[in-house]
Every structure is written in C-alpha cells, then in structure tokens.
Amino acid sequence: MSTIDFTEQLNGLQLFLYNFALRLTNNQEAAKDLVQETSMKAFRYKEKFQVGTNFKGWIATIMRNTFITNYRKKQKNRTVSEPVEELAYGLESTTILSNQAEVNLRLQELMKMFDEISDLYTVPFLLHYRGYEYQEIAEQLQLPIGTIKSRIFTARQKMKDLIESRYEAR
C-alpha cells in the first residue's frame, strides 16, 4: 500500500478513532492525544499492515494496545501526592503487626520450591514478574512469544502444584 493510500484510509477513520478513544479515556484531551499517538504508531509500522485485511480493525487494535500500555504505565507510576502531615495518622496506628519471622520462613520455603523448577521456566517467569512484557522477554531470550507465554504458564502451574502438594500434606 502506498503512503498516499495509507494516509487517505487513516484520515477517513479519524472520527471513528476519536470516538473510540473517547470511550476508552472518558476525556477529550486524552482522546486527542491517543488518536495522535495511534496515528504515529500506524505510520511507523505501516509496512506491517497486510493489504487485503481489515484496516479499521488493525488501527483499532493499535489504539487499544496503546491505551492499555499507557494505562499500565500510569498505574505503575502512581504516587501519593498528599502532604506528609495528612498521612501521619498511619504512624499512630494500633494495628497488630504480623510475625515477620513466619513470613521470612514461608518466603524461604517458596524460594526452595521455585528452585525445584527448571531455569527453562523460571527465567521467563521472573522476567514477567518483574514487569517485562511478553515481547520484551521473547526478544531478550531470543524465543518465539508463544514459547514465552507457554513457559510462564507452565512455571505458574508447577509452582501451584508444588505449593498444593506441600501444604496439603500438613
């Protein structure tokens, strides 16, 4: 598809994109930003669009994924913006603290169980646990993304099985 054809199709979908972005963000300015970011990504990856497939669906998927990525980043970076004086009541709490020794023992036990699982599964799982996206893990380990997803799922299942077998016996 030529750049001119691509631009014409993208311009024809601006109203659709804006309405879709508005439904996702519930904010006019954020919707405009999302449309702009989606358009930029579409141009950046226009070679990946396969002629004969659904252009509207392709562009909507880019928008949805962009929104989700931005949402996750915002959730990760949320901070408390209240003055410290207002949070002082938390220091005066009379709640009972948990036994840290018990927590440490359970954590050590879980780590021993985790060591029983092969590195084949634990490496992708730990990367995913630390916040890496599947695609980033796949690139770093030079494996297909489906293999990464499968290994992460398998690691979860193996841990679940080990925990169940260990704690059901008690």
JOWOVEN-V270421 format. One line per field, one symbol per residue. ss: DSSP state (a for helix, b for strand, c for the rest). phi: phi as a letter, one per 30 degrees, with the letter a starting at -180 (. if undefined). psi: psi as a letter, one per 30 degrees, with the letter a starting at -180 (. if undefined). Layout:
ss = ???
phi = ???
psi = ???
This chain:
ss = ccaaaaaaaaaacaaaaaaaaaaaaccaaaaaaaaaaaaaaaaacaaaccccccaaaaaaaaaaaaaaaaaaaaaacccccccaaaaaaacccccccccaaaaaaaaaaaaaaaacccaaaaaaaaaaaccccaaaaaaaacccaaaaaaaaaaaaaaaaaaaaaaaacc
phi = .dddddddddddcddeddddddddchadddddddddddddddddcddddcdjcddddddddeddddddddddddddcdbdccddedcdeddcdcddddddddddddddddddddddddeecdddddddddjddeddddddchbddddddddddddddddeddddddcddd
psi = kleeeeeeeeefgeeeeeeeeeeefgkeeeeeeeeeeeeeeeeegfffkkkfljeeeeeeeeeeeeeeeeeeeeeegklkhlleeffffffgkglkkljeeeeeeeeeeeeeeeffkkfeeeeeeeeeefgkleeeeeeefhlleeeeeeeeeeeeeeeeeeeeeefff.
